[in-house]
Amino acid sequence: MEQDNSLIQAKVNLETSRIAWQELQRFFASGVLIFVSSDLDLVQVALEMSKDNKALLADWMQAEKVGKVRDEQAKEWYENNTQLWAVVVKPWVLVQNK
């Protein structure tokens, strides 16, 4: 099981990349863009989402460390042409500003 987690983590890590906010706007408009706080590990959050770890995700959401991108944040990223780290965990696209 540990080896499976390591392989999945390596795969997610390889699928993580930098992307400009302008390329993510359609996902924001579709409501599938999820922000991840900079104090969390983006890959770990993606893994927990893929495992459907509802309890941990609920804790992060309650602490406002994970959630849908807010309009104000989207506007700021647009105005600053921000580059974000992103990874897909279907149907979601997780983003982090580090």
C-alpha positions in Angstrom: 0.0 0.0 0.0 2.9 2.4 0.9 4.4 1.7 -2.5 1.1 2.5 -4.3 0.9 5.8 -2.4 4.5 6.6 -3.4 3.7 5.9 -7.1 0.5 7.9 -7.0 2.4 10.8 -5.3 5.1 10.7 -8.0 2.5 10.7 -10.8 0.7 13.7 -9.3 4.0 15.5 -8.8 4.8 15.0 -12.4 1.4 16.4 -13.5 1.8 19.6 -11.4 3.0 22.6 -13.3 3.0 26.4 -13.4 0.3 28.1 -15.4 -0.9 31.7 -16.0 -4.1 32.8 -14.5 -5.5 33.7 -17.9 -5.3 30.0 -18.9 -7.3 29.0 -15.8 -10.2 31.5 -16.1 -12.5 29.1 -18.0 -12.1 26.6 -15.1 -13.0 29.4 -12.7 -16.0 30.3 -14.7 -17.0 26.6 -14.7 -16.8 26.5 -10.9 -14.2 23.7 -10.8 -11.2 25.8 -9.6 -10.0 25.1 -6.1 -7.4 27.1 -4.2 -4.9 25.5 -1.9 -3.3 27.6 0.8 0.4 28.2 0.4 1.1 26.5 3.8 -0.2 23.2 2.5 1.5 20.8 0.1 -0.4 21.0 -3.2 0.5 17.4 -4.1 -0.6 16.1 -0.7 -3.9 17.9 -1.1 -4.4 16.4 -4.6 -3.7 12.9 -3.2 -6.2 13.4 -0.3 -8.8 14.5 -2.8 -8.1 11.6 -5.1 -8.6 9.3 -2.1 -11.8 11.1 -1.2 -10.5 11.8 2.4 -13.7 13.8 3.3 -12.7 14.3 7.0 -9.3 15.9 6.2 -10.8 18.0 3.3 -13.6 19.2 5.6 -11.0 20.3 8.2 -9.0 22.2 5.5 -12.2 23.8 4.2 -13.3 24.8 7.7 -9.9 26.4 8.3 -10.2 28.1 4.8 -7.0 26.4 3.6 -8.9 24.7 0.7 -11.9 26.0 -1.2 -13.3 27.5 -4.3 -11.5 30.5 -5.7 -13.3 33.7 -4.7 -14.1 36.5 -7.1 -11.7 38.9 -5.3 -8.9 36.5 -5.6 -9.6 35.8 -9.3 -9.6 39.6 -9.9 -6.3 40.1 -8.2 -4.7 37.2 -10.1 -6.0 38.6 -13.3 -4.7 42.1 -12.6 -1.3 40.8 -11.6 -1.1 38.2 -14.4 -0.2 35.7 -11.7 1.5 32.4 -12.4 0.1 29.6 -10.2 0.9 26.0 -9.5 -1.9 23.7 -10.7 -2.8 20.0 -10.8 -6.0 18.3 -12.0 -7.9 15.9 -9.8 -11.0 15.4 -12.0 -13.3 17.1 -12.0 -11.4 19.7 -10.0 -8.4 21.9 -10.9 -6.3 22.7 -7.8 -4.3 25.9 -7.8 -1.7 27.4 -5.4 0.1 30.7 -5.4 3.6 30.1 -4.1 
